[in-house]
Amino acid sequence: MPITEKKRRAPKSKNETVVLESELNNDKSKAAKKSSVIKTYEEALEFLFSNTNYENAKRFRYNTDTFNLDRMYRLLDHLKDPHEKLVAIHVAGTKGKGSTCTMLASMLTANGYKTGLYTSPHVLDIRERIQIDGQMITEEEMTKLIKKAAVVVKSMHDDPPTFFEIMTAMSMMFFAKEKVDFAIFETGLGGRLDSTNVVNPIVTGITSISIDHHRQLGNTVALIAAEKAGIIKKGVPVVSVMQEPDAMAVIRKQALAMKAPITVTGKEIDFSCRFESSRELGPHNRICLSTPHSLYEHLPVPLYGEHQAQNCGLALSMLDVLKAKGYKFDHELVVKGLAATKISGRMEIVNEDPRVMIDAAHNSASLRALIQAIGQHIPYDSMVVIFGCCEDKDVDGMLKELRYGADKVIFTRIKSPRSMDPELLAAKYTELSGKMCQTALTFRKAMEIAEPAVSKGDIICVTGSFYLVGEAKRIMDAKNAEEAAQEAAKEAAKEAARK
């Protein structure tokens, strides 16, 4: 596998926003102090989160000062270049990256390939981001990796790595140590300057592109596509789903410039999907996909929604590229692995009474797809939506989509410095839709409003942000565990009374 040139430097983006320099400097000093006292898993996490974390930053520059691939290469050089020991698969896009990566990983694992998967963000546990064959990295292994990384971070005190760069490097270290057959990487922000972009993949995938992170990536799909297409490498096959014309033109132009063969599901690759309902699977999508090396007819998609059918087609098409390179796959195992795909936080029912569903839709295109998928797959009489989002999102676009699916909306604050004020969300929503809504300062307060408003045939949908979805899942899981424990105690008491 060819080695990526370490001195490669990405061009600076014209699109910049203000950074709070004092906050970043404070982060750096905190990290330096904590790096020498790591003994436990909790201390390891404390160090990790003390580093500059743009996932929580309100404002930051998007250029090669803040997202610096040279710094990432230096970090990996100190760690003996684990990325060069991997057969990597790289996926970028606005929505569907995590689903595509997870479906592909599940199919590879089912065929006996040891498969590493690096995704972000997480829902409940940061270890969700680093998995092998569907199993999260252990706390012990995570602690070892952070300890090792901390020594290097301390030596790079003049220009220390960020939280996401450290996480990415740790995933590469872990996958190299465990000698995985494939390492699948989902990009974080954009692609061109993303720390995952140091890999030289065997195949590249691009999911659907739409407006998101517009302050950093641009306010048109063409500008955003240019950032996503920055992961295309010289001569490396790239597979894309169908895109808006402006985005597709940018991707094809970049592929041509890099002499990377490109195929598109629904264009060069025969692809179709249809919706149906059966006694065995209920409402679901099926796809047909035909390539020179593969034929899949009426294959059930394991995840809800037409958008997941597109992601499924992309994952299968990327698998086909691996077939063309000589890797062997059994058709039945591919189907079995696909069917076994599970993803937390995507149209996941986390409570039955009342019925509560969570979904991490966090841009307008994802929210539109969610509302359509709920209409197709989830029977309900009325839907109450609990919504919270980050202020740097396409808020107006999300609220416009929300008005078509929600019978009642409760806006709340998410646990992030980037949280949009629920009162501002409510004012915008009323202005855009003419509908009344309510606000709550916390998710718990929002649930106190939502629960009396629903009956047995209704549903509460929690969406808008990974932060909100994670909080909802944590609270609902704890509630269900407590109720189960109480029920078990009652049964035990009854059994004791009978004796």
N, C-alpha and C positions, 0 to 999 in steps of 0.2 A: 504494500500500500504506500503510495507516494507521501512524503513528509511535507507538511505545510511549511512555507517559508516564514520563519520567525520574524523577519524584519518588515513584513508586509504592514502597511499603514493605510487605513481607510481614509478616504477624503472627508473633510469636515462638512457637516450639514449646514445649510443656510438657515435652517429653522431652529432658533434658540429661544429659551425662556430664562427668566432670572433665577439664580441660585442663592440660597441663603448660606453664604460662605462661613459665617460664624458657627452655624449648626454643624456643618460638615467637619470643621476643624475640631469641634468638641467631640464628635463621633470618633475621629482619629485618635485623640488623646485618651478617650475611654478605652478604646481597643488596645492601645499600647500598654495601659496599666493592667488590664485584665488578662493579657496573654500569658503572664508568668505564673498565674495562680490556679490553673485548671487542674482539678483533681476528680471532680464528679461530672456526671452527665449534665446536671443543672448548671454547673459552672461553665461547662463547655458551651451550652446554649447561650448563657449570659455573654460570653465573649463573642460568639458568632453574631448575636443581635446588636452588639455594641459597635459594630462596623457600619460605615455609611450604607444606608438601605434606601434605595430610590423607590422601592415598593411602598414606602411610607412617607416619602418626601412630598410636600405640597408643590414645590416648584424646583426645577433644576434645568440646567443646560442639557441639551441633547447634542453632543458633539464628541470629538475625540479627547477632550479633557476629562469629561465625566464618564463616558463609555469608551474606554481606551483599550484597544486590542493589544497594543504594545505592552501595557501593564499586565494584561492577562497572559501574554506569552512569557513575560519575565517571571510571573508567579509559577507558571507551569515548568519553566526552565529550572527553577529552584526545587521543584518537586519531581524532577527527572522525566519531564515530558510524558505523562501518562496518556495524553490524548493521541500520541503517535503509535500507541500499542493497540488501538481499538479499530475494529471494523464498524464505522459509525454510519448512522442514518440520521438525517437532519430534516426537521419539518418546521416551516414558518407559515404564517397566515394570521388573519384577524380572529376568526372563530373556527373551532373544530380541531385545533392543533392537538390538544390533549386527548380527545376522543380518537382521532386518527392514529396517534402514537400508541395508545393503549390497545386498540384493535389489532394493530400490526404486531405489537409485542405479544399479545395473547396467541396469535396464529404462529408466530415463530417458536414460542415456548411449547405449544402443543406438538410441534414437529421435532422436538428434542433439542432445539438450539437454546443454549444458555443465554438469556436476553436481559440486558440492562435497560432500564427505562428512567429517564430524567425529565420530570415535568414540573411545572409551577403555575400558580401558587398551590399551596396545600389547603385542605378544608379543615382538618382537625389537628394533625400531627405533622410537623416539618419533615419527619422521616418518610412521609408519603412521596416526597419529591425524588427519592433515590430508591429504586426497587430492582430486584433481580427475580425474574420468573414470578412476578406478582407478589413477592414478599418484600416488605419494607426492610431497609437496613436496620440492624439492631442498635439499641442505645449504646452498647459497648463499642461496636464498630464506629458509630458516629462520633463517640467521644475520642477514640484513637485518631480519627481523621482530623478532628478539630484541633487536637493537641499538636499534631504534626503541622497543620496549616498555620497555627498560631505562631510557631517559631519563625516561619517564613514571613508572615505578615509583619512581625516585629522587625525583621531585617529590612523590610521595605518601608520604613517609617517615613521616608521623604515623599513617597507616593503610594500609600497603602491600598490594597485591593478593597473592593466593596463587598458587601454581604453576598450579593448574587455571584460575583466572581469567585468568591471563596466556596460557595455552595457548588458551583459548576465544576471547579477544580477538584473538590472532594468527590463528586460523582465520578469523575474521570479516574481518580486514584483508586476508588473502590472497584470500578468495573475492570480496570487493568489488573488489580490485585487478584480479583476473582476469576480472571481470564474468561470473560464472557465471549460468546461467539459474535454477538451483535450488541451495539450500544446505541439506543435510540435517544436523540436529544430534541426536545421541544424548545424553541427559542423563547426568550422571556419577552423583551420589548423590541419590536422591529425585527431586525435580522442582521443588517449590514454591520452595526456596531455592537451587536449582542455578544456576550462572552462565550456563548456556545459556538460562535462562528469561527473559532480556531480549528475546528475539526475539518478533516478532508474526507467527506463522506463517500460511501459507495453508491448512494442514491439520495436525491433531495426531493422533498415533497412540499407543495404549496397549497394550503387550504384556502377557503373563501376569504377574499379581501374586501373589507368595508371600512367605514370611518370609525376609528378608535384611537385613543391617545393622540388626538389631533394637535394638541399643543406641541408635542414632541415630533411627531412623524409627518404632519402636514394635514391640511383640511380638504384634500381631494384624494380620490382613490388612486390616481396616478402617482402622486407623491408617496402615498403609503406603500403602493406596490413596488416603487423603486427601493424603499427600505427593505421590504420583505425579500425582493429578488436579489438583494445583496448577499444571500447565502449561496447563490448559484456559483459553483466552482468550475474551473476549466476542465472540460471534457467529461464532467460527472453528469449522468442522466438525471433529468428533472421531470417530475410528474406533477401536473396541476389539475385542479377541478376547473370547470367552466367559470370564467370571471366576467365582470363588467368589461366592455370593450376597451376602455382606457387602461384598466389594470392589465388585461391580457396583452395589449400591445407592448407595455413596459416589460412584462415578463419575457415575452418572446424576443424582444430586442436584447435584453440582457443575456438570455440563453444563446442567442446568435453570437453576441460579442465574446462570450466565454467558450464558444464552440461546444456547448453542452446540448446533447440531443434532448428534445423536449416532446413529451406526449401529454395530451389533455383528455381526461375522461369525458366522453360525450362528443369528442372530435376525432382525434387519431385512434382513440380506444372506444370501441362500441360499448355503450353504457345506457341503461334505462332503468327506471324504478317505477314501482306501482304500489298503491296502498290496497290492503285487503284485510279481512278479518276471518279468523278460523277458530274452531273450538279449542284447538291445542294452544295457539299462541295469542288469541285475541286480536285486537287491532294492531297491525304492524306493516312495515314496508318490506318489499322484496326487490332485489336487484338482479339484473342480468348484465354480465360483463364478459366480453370476448376479446382476446388478444392472440398473437401468434403462439403463445405458450400456455394459455389458460382459457377455460370456458366454465363460467359459473352461471347456471340458469335458475332463476326464481329462488335465489338465496335469501333467507330471512335476515334482516338487519337486527342485531341484538339490542340496539338503542332506539328510543322513540324519536320520531320526527323525520321529515324528508331531508333535512339538512344532514342528519346522521347517515342517510342512504348515500349522500354525496361523499361524506367522509369515509364510509365503508368502501365505496368504489375506489377512492384514492389509496386506501391501505392495501387493497387487493392488487391495484396496479403497481404499487411500489414493490409488493411481493413478487410480481411478475418480472420486474427488472432484476431481482435477485435470481430468479429462475434462469433468466437469460445469461447471467454471469456464472451459471453452473451449480448453484445451490439446489438441493433436492427437497421437494415438498410433496407430501401425500395429500391428495385432494380431500379425503375424508377427515384427516387431521386438521387441515386448514378450516374446514367447515365446523368441526368440533371446537377448535380454538376460538374461532370467531364467536360462536354461540356462547362461550364461557366468559365473554368480556363483561366486566363490571366496572363502573366508574361512580365514585361517590360525588354527590352534589349535582348530578344531572338528572332532572325529573325524578328525584328520589323521594319516595313516600317515607317520612320519618315518624309519623304518628297516625293512628287510625281513628281515634275518637277524641277530638275532631280530626278529620283527615287533613294532614299538613304535608305539603310537597315543597321541596327546596330545589332551586336550580340557579346556577351561578351565571346566568345571562347578564353580561355587564356592558353591552353596547346595543345600539338600536337594532342591528341586524340579528343579533342573538335573541333579543327580546321578541322580535317579530317571529322568528323561528319557534321560540318557546310557546308563544300564544297559539300558533298554528298547530303545533304538535299536541298541546293540551286538548285543543278542539277535536283532533283526530283520535287520540288515544285514551283520554281520561273522561269518563262520563261524570257529569256534575250538573246540578241545577243552578247554582250561583257560585261565583268565585270572588273571594276577598284576597286582595294582593297586599302583602306587607313589603314595602319597597324602600331601599336605601342604596345610595351610590356615592362614588367619589366625585368631587367637584371638577376634576379635569376631564370628565367623560363628555360625550355628546348628549348632554342632559335633555335638551329640547327634543332630540330625535328619539330618545328612550321614552319620554313622556308621551309623545305622539303615538308610539306603538302601544303603550300601556292603556290608553283610553279605549282601544278597540276590544280588549279582552277582559278588563276588570269591571266587575259590578260594583265593587267598593274598594277604595284604596286607602291604606294607612301608611304614611311616610314616617320613617324613623331614621335615627342616626346610626351609622356604622362605627365599629371600633377601629378607626383609623384617623390620623391627623388630616387626611385628605377628604374626610366626610363632608358631604353636602348638607347644609342645614335643612332639616325636614320642613321648617316653616317656608323656606325659599322654594323647596320642591313643591309644596302644596300650592303656593301662590302661582308658580309657573304652570302647574297642572290645571288649576282652575281657569287660568287665562287661556290656555291652549284648548281645553276640552269643554269648558263651560260647566263642568261637573264639580260637585262638592266632594270633599275628602277630609281625612282626619290626620292628625300628627301624634307622635309619641316619641319621647326622648330616648327610650330604649326598646329593644326587641321584646323584652318581657312585658312592658307596658302596652306595646302594640298587640301582643297576644291577648292581653286582658280586654282589649277593645274588640278584637276579632272573634274570639271564642263565642261570646253571646250572640254574635251576628250570624252564625252559621248553624245549619241543621244537618241531619244525617246525609242528605244528598248533596251537600255543598263541599267546597274545598277552600283551604287557605293556601295560597302560593307565596312563598318567601323568595325574593329574587332581587337582582340589581348589583350584587357584589359578592365576591368570594368571602369577604369578611363577615357579611351578614349571614350568608349561608352556613359558614362554619360555626358561628355563634348559635344559630337556630338548631343545627344538628347536635351540638354539644348539649344544649339545654333539653332538647327533646329526648336524646339518648339517656340523659340522667333521669328525666321524668319517667321514662319507660322502665328503666332499671329499678327505680324506687317502687313503682307500681307492681312490677314483677316480684320484687322482694316482699312487699306487703301481701301479695296474693299467696306467695309460697309460705309465709308465716301463718296466714289464716288456715291454709290446708294442713300445715304441720300441727296447728292447735286442734283442728278437727280430728286429725288422726290420733293425737294424744288423748283426746276426750273419749274416743271410741274404745281405746285400750283400757 
